[in-house]
Amino acid sequence: MPKSRLPLRLILLGLLAIAVVIVVWLAIGMINGLLEFHERLQALPLVMRIPLIVIVAAALGGIAWLAWKLLRPAPRSGRRKPEPVPDRQTIETRVADLRARDGDAASLEQELIELDRRRLSGECHVALFGEISTGKSSLIRSLASTAAADVDVIGGTTRWVRHFHGRLPDGRELVLADMPGTGEVSGSQREQLARDEALRAHAVVYVVASDLTRAQDAELRWLAGFGKPMVLALNKLDRFDDSERDALLAALNARYSAICRAIVGISAGGQERFERSLADGRVEQVTRERSAETGRLLDALRRITADGAQGLEAAREAAVLGSIDQRSHVLLREVATRESEACVTRYTRRAVVGAMAAVAPGSDIIIQGALGTAMIRELARIHDVPIRELDIENLLGRLGLTLRNTTAIVLAIAGNALKAFPGLGTLGGGVLHAIAYGLAFDSLGRAVAMTFAEHARLDQVEAEQIMRKLLTEPSRERIERVARVVIDTLRKREDDPDGN
């Protein structure tokens, strides 16, 4: 017969009783300690009593502050404080630098022009943003048609973005942007146009037709990161019953009330199709207009735009400049990558030419030669990284040791490269060493450029690791490129043996 076991509730009750006894005992001990401390404090002279009270109070205050720092609740995830944006002059200087370095500065310059045009127009722009099939176009037709008898189409920023005039119930005009929806297959270019237009607007209406997906959540928070005033509009309310609608709006409020000025339910109207059964058994297709319910949205837009375009202009300008700032950094990295590639290729060619003049150039050239120092200086200028001569010397010393340790491997790789170019093997060891040295110099430049691009500083340890990898695992494209440099040098020598 199995032994009976105590019910779990009795065990828990016993543990609770023990815990209560321990807490009471600790409380009594603490009270006794405080009473004894008070008695001893009263017995002390006033000169000693006051400093002791100050020390105890300071200690208790420090403990309370530390407990508050450790136990305070985490800040509510919501509106993210926008990152500081460089001023207009700084961004214009960067755009001018891009233009001077043959970067794609035209789109950024056009963005600055559009920024000024909208500010001078005094119009208040509202962008309707969201995924495809959420009813944005129906909503904008509803807002424009209820605001004016005719739809006033303004020239769009691009052929994918159209602007319409609308009017709020208080008579103030808005410019409504009808944009492509996100989430479309092969629609990344149109999505970028929509995001750019959302940042240009004074306010954004983010339209959804159900609970937000992970992608929609990320998009909404991305917009909030620019400090953009937003309204989250749950469209197609007529598809939900009252309980579903209330539960969904409550869930949206719980998650997004900190980053949205308002969360409203709407029905954009538009056409709906359904089948109707007739008395004779036939079924006909019926199309009818759904009535629009946009009153809450209009009230929210009225509150947000109460101060007019001028009241929202500072936030709009900050969002646009912030976007230009991010895009300019990306373009500058692309320009720096292109210029680094040209720099490394140029200095590799010079190094190969110098190596061809020697019998067997070795790692001492990379340690003491001026070419390595000059290339690193130029790469630092391209990536706008400050660098000291001592750092360059230390780096070349480390990389020279790396080269000596991998010389046999590099020479073997260079020997294999000669097989791709019949006839070169008969030209002697100088050609072999020239290709090996070209690979070493190419690896040096690429390693330094990669650390500059990744860390915006000279990371000697990482540069050494990258160079070792590039030396021992060179791509076929790099080997053939260096070998062709050697071939071109040899041909020039044959064509002009006197160096004229």
Residue pairs with C-beta under 8 A, 6 or more apart in sequence:
41 49
41 52
41 53
42 49
44 52
76 258
77 258
78 257
78 258
78 259
79 224
79 258
79 259
80 221
80 224
80 225
80 259
82 225
82 226
82 227
82 318
82 322
83 225
83 322
85 318
85 321
85 322
85 325
86 94
86 321
86 325
88 321
91 112
91 321
91 324
91 325
91 328
92 112
94 325
94 328
94 332
95 105
95 108
95 109
95 112
95 324
95 328
96 105
97 103
97 332
98 104
98 105
98 108
98 328
98 331
98 332
98 335
99 105
99 109
101 335
101 339
102 335
103 331
103 332
103 334
103 335
104 331
105 331
107 327
108 324
108 327
108 328
108 331
111 196
111 320
111 323
111 324
112 324
114 157
114 200
115 200
115 317
115 320
115 321
118 125
118 200
118 316
119 313
119 317
122 308
122 309
122 310
123 173
123 174
123 175
123 309
124 172
124 173
124 174
124 175
124 202
124 203
124 305
124 308
124 309
124 312
125 163
125 174
125 175
125 177
125 200
125 201
125 202
125 203
125 309
125 316
126 174
126 175
126 176
126 177
126 201
126 202
126 203
126 204
126 205
126 301
126 305
127 176
127 177
127 179
127 197
127 198
127 200
127 201
127 203
127 204
127 205
128 136
128 139
128 140
128 176
128 177
128 178
128 179
128 204
128 205
128 207
129 136
129 179
129 182
129 194
129 195
129 198
129 204
129 205
129 206
129 207
129 223
130 136
130 181
130 182
130 206
130 207
130 208
130 216
131 181
131 182
131 183
131 208
131 215
131 216
132 180
132 181
132 182
132 183
132 184
132 187
133 181
133 209
134 181
134 207
134 208
134 209
134 235
135 207
135 209
135 235
135 236
135 268
135 270
136 178
136 179
136 181
136 207
137 178
138 268
138 269
138 270
139 205
139 207
139 233
139 235
139 266
139 268
139 294
140 164
140 176
140 178
141 151
141 268
141 269
141 270
142 268
142 269
142 270
142 292
142 294
143 164
143 166
143 176
143 294
143 297
143 298
144 151
144 152
144 164
144 165
144 166
144 176
145 151
146 166
146 292
146 294
147 165
147 166
147 167
147 168
147 174
148 165
148 166
148 167
151 164
151 165
152 164
152 165
153 162
153 163
153 164
154 162
154 163
154 164
154 165
154 175
155 163
156 162
156 163
157 163
157 197
157 200
158 193
160 179
160 180
160 190
160 193
161 177
161 178
161 179
161 180
161 193
161 194
161 197
162 177
162 178
163 175
163 176
163 177
163 178
164 175
164 176
164 178
165 173
165 174
165 175
165 176
166 173
166 174
166 175
166 176
167 173
167 174
168 174
168 298
168 301
168 302
168 305
169 298
169 299
169 302
170 302
172 302
172 305
172 308
174 301
174 305
177 197
177 201
179 193
179 194
179 197
179 198
180 187
180 190
180 191
180 193
180 194
181 187
181 194
182 191
182 194
182 195
182 215
182 219
183 191
183 215
184 190
184 191
196 323
198 204
198 223
198 228
199 223
199 226
199 228
199 319
199 320
199 322
199 323
200 316
200 319
200 320
201 228
201 316
202 229
202 305
202 309
202 312
202 313
202 315
202 316
203 228
203 229
203 230
203 231
203 301
203 304
203 305
203 312
204 223
204 228
204 229
204 230
204 231
205 230
205 231
205 233
205 297
205 301
206 219
206 220
206 223
206 230
206 231
206 232
206 233
206 260
207 233
207 235
208 216
208 232
208 233
208 234
208 235
209 234
209 235
209 236
209 239
210 248
211 248
211 251
211 252
212 220
212 252
212 255
217 255
220 230
220 232
220 256
220 259
220 260
221 259
223 230
224 230
224 259
224 260
226 318
226 319
226 322
226 323
227 315
227 318
227 319
228 315
228 319
229 261
229 304
229 312
229 315
230 259
230 260
230 261
231 260
231 261
231 262
231 263
231 264
231 297
231 300
231 301
231 304
232 252
232 256
232 260
232 262
232 263
232 264
233 264
233 265
233 266
233 297
234 245
234 248
234 249
234 252
234 263
234 264
234 265
234 266
235 266
235 267
235 268
236 267
236 268
237 245
237 265
237 266
237 267
237 293
238 267
238 290
240 248
245 265
249 263
249 265
252 263
253 263
256 263
257 263
261 300
261 303
261 304
262 296
262 300
262 303
262 304
264 296
264 297
264 300
265 296
266 292
266 293
266 294
266 296
266 297
267 290
267 291
267 292
267 293
267 294
268 292
268 294
269 289
269 290
269 291
269 292
269 293
270 289
270 290
270 292
271 287
271 288
271 289
271 290
272 287
272 288
272 289
272 290
273 285
273 286
273 287
274 285
274 286
275 283
275 284
275 285
275 286
276 283
276 284
276 286
277 283
278 284
304 312
305 311
305 312
333 453
336 382
336 383
336 452
336 453
337 449
337 453
339 382
340 379
340 382
340 383
340 445
340 449
340 452
340 453
343 375
343 378
343 379
343 382
343 445
343 449
344 375
344 379
344 442
344 445
344 446
344 449
345 442
345 481
347 371
347 374
347 375
347 378
347 441
347 445
348 438
348 441
348 442
348 445
348 482
348 485
349 485
350 371
351 365
351 369
351 371
351 437
351 438
351 441
352 434
352 435
352 437
352 438
352 441
352 482
352 485
352 486
352 489
353 489
354 361
354 365
354 369
354 371
355 361
355 365
355 433
355 434
355 437
355 438
356 430
356 434
356 486
356 489
356 490
356 493
358 365
358 430
358 433
359 430
360 429
360 430
360 433
361 433
361 434
361 437
362 404
362 407
363 400
363 401
363 403
363 404
363 407
363 440
364 400
365 371
365 437
366 372
366 396
366 399
366 400
366 403
366 440
366 441
366 444
367 396
367 397
367 400
371 441
372 392
372 396
372 441
372 444
373 389
373 392
373 393
373 396
375 441
375 444
375 445
375 448
376 387
376 392
376 395
376 396
376 448
377 387
377 392
379 445
379 448
379 449
379 452
380 386
380 387
380 452
380 458
382 449
382 452
383 449
383 452
383 453
383 456
384 456
385 452
385 456
385 457
385 458
387 458
391 458
391 460
394 460
395 448
395 458
395 460
395 463
398 460
398 463
398 464
399 444
399 447
399 463
399 464
399 467
402 464
402 467
402 468
402 471
403 410
403 440
403 471
406 468
406 471
406 472
407 436
409 471
409 472
410 436
410 439
410 440
410 471
410 472
411 432
411 433
411 436
413 436
413 439
413 474
413 479
414 432
414 433
414 435
414 436
414 439
414 479
415 432
416 479
417 435
417 479
417 480
417 482
417 483
418 424
418 425
418 431
418 432
418 435
418 483
419 425
420 479
420 480
420 483
421 483
421 487
424 431
424 483
424 486
424 487
427 490
431 486
431 490
434 486
434 489
435 479
435 482
435 483
435 486
438 482
438 483
438 485
438 486
439 471
439 474
439 478
439 479
439 482
440 471
442 470
442 478
442 481
442 482
443 466
443 467
443 470
443 471
443 474
444 467
446 466
446 467
446 470
447 463
447 464
447 466
447 467
447 470
448 458
448 463
450 463
450 466
451 457
451 458
451 459
451 462
451 463
451 466
452 458
454 462
455 462
470 478
